[in-house]
């Protein structure tokens, strides 16, 4: 799964995709101040969503260094 983020004013939007060229599965909007906080909010949402669907998030990687 890939996630892509963009900042719009004081709001970060994070899109979740199964593949980098696939359809958007979800968009998480987080009123946070940094890309690190946006990444953390998206990871939290993904973990909760996976738990609700009886799935497990196995690994989280951040190639650009955001935590």
N, C-alpha and C positions, 0 to 999 in steps of 0.2 A: 504494500500500500504506500502510496506517495501522498505527501501533503505539500501544498503550496500556499504561501501567505502573502498578503499585501496590506498595507496600512492606508486607511482612508480617514484622515483627520485623527481623532482620538480612538478609532475603532480598528481593530485588526480582524481581517477575514481570513480564515484558514480553510482551504478546500481539501477534501480527502478523496483520493482516487485509488482504485485497485492497481492500475498501471499508469505510468507517466503519460501515456497517450490515450487513456480510457476516459469514460464518462465520469462526471462529478458525482460522487456518492452522497456527500454531505458538505455543508458549509457551516463552519463554526464561527460565530462572531463574538469577539472578546474585547471588552473595553479596557485594554491594558496598555502599558506605556512602551513596551519593548518587544522585539522579536522573540527574545527568550521567554517572556511571559506568555506570548501568543502560542509558542510551541508547547509550553507546559499546559496551558488550557486545552489545547487540541489533544494532547496525549491523555489528559484526564478524561475528556469527553469520549475518546476512542475506547479507553479501558472500561468506562461505565457502559458504553454501548455494546461492547463485546460481551461483558458479563450478563447484560440483559438478554442477549441472544444466545447464551450458553456457548460463547466462543472465548478464545483466549488470545490476547495480544502477546506474541512470543518474544519479539525483539523490537526495540526502537533504536533507530540509527539516525544520526544527524550529521550528514556530511559537511555541513557548513559551520558546525560548532555551536549552534544555538542549543541551549539546554531546556 
